[in-house]
Amino acid sequence: MIRKTSAEDAPELAWFKSSYSDSSDGNDCVEVATTPSSIHVRDSKHARGPRFAVTPDAWADFVTYAAGS
């Protein structure tokens, strides 16, 4: 399940991005914040812009797919 969220939905989230993002342009990546019931994703260049949330199961499926496993 995917749900659009906004910056006002969860201002207390702790956002992080992969250490692989420390390339020449470290802003070209996504940031992720987790809660027990959802994974929130946003563009690091637009922290106050659009974001979306997925269930932990959907996120795990995506990561498995993206990793090519």
Secondary structure per residue as TSV (DSSP state, phi and psi in degrees):
chain	resnum	aa	ss	phi	psi
A	1	M	-	360.0	134.4
A	2	I	E	-118.4	137.3
A	3	R	E	-135.0	131.1
A	4	K	E	-72.0	136.5
A	5	T	E	-126.5	169.2
A	6	S	-	-126.5	170.2
A	7	A	T	-59.6	-27.8
A	8	E	T	-79.7	-17.9
A	9	D	T	-64.4	-40.9
A	10	A	-	-148.9	70.8
A	11	P	T	-67.3	-17.7
A	12	E	T	-87.7	2.8
A	13	L	-	-64.9	144.2
A	14	A	-	-97.9	107.1
A	15	W	-	-88.7	144.9
A	16	F	B	-146.4	161.2
A	17	K	-	-133.8	161.1
A	18	S	-	-62.6	146.4
A	19	S	G	-65.4	-18.8
A	20	Y	G	-67.4	-12.2
A	21	S	G	-81.6	0.9
A	22	D	-	-83.4	37.1
A	23	S	S	-82.3	-164.7
A	24	S	T	-63.0	-27.5
A	25	D	T	-126.4	79.6
A	26	G	T	-63.8	-8.3
A	27	N	T	-89.1	-5.2
A	28	D	S	-88.7	71.9
A	29	C	S	-162.8	-178.5
A	30	V	E	-106.8	157.4
A	31	E	E	-115.0	149.7
A	32	V	E	-128.3	140.9
A	33	A	E	-132.2	137.7
A	34	T	E	-114.9	147.9
A	35	T	-	-132.7	169.3
A	36	P	S	-59.8	-28.0
A	37	S	S	-110.3	-4.3
A	38	S	-	-158.8	157.2
A	39	I	E	-116.0	124.2
A	40	H	E	-103.1	139.2
A	41	V	E	-130.9	137.0
A	42	R	E	-146.3	163.1
A	43	D	E	-80.1	127.5
A	44	S	T	-65.0	-23.9
A	45	K	T	-77.7	-19.1
A	46	H	-	-132.6	67.4
A	47	A	T	-58.7	-28.9
A	48	R	T	-97.7	6.0
A	49	G	S	-86.2	-162.4
A	50	P	-	-60.9	151.0
A	51	R	E	-149.1	166.3
A	52	F	E	-140.1	162.7
A	53	A	E	-129.4	142.9
A	54	V	E	-130.4	164.0
A	55	T	-	-72.4	157.8
A	56	P	H	-57.3	-37.4
A	57	D	H	-64.8	-42.7
A	58	A	H	-63.8	-39.5
A	59	W	H	-65.1	-43.6
A	60	A	H	-61.0	-41.5
A	61	D	H	-62.8	-42.6
A	62	F	H	-62.9	-47.1
A	63	V	H	-62.1	-41.8
A	64	T	H	-60.5	-45.5
A	65	Y	H	-63.3	-47.0
A	66	A	H	-64.8	-31.9
A	67	A	T	-77.8	-10.1
A	68	G	T	78.1	20.8
A	69	S	-	-87.3	360.0
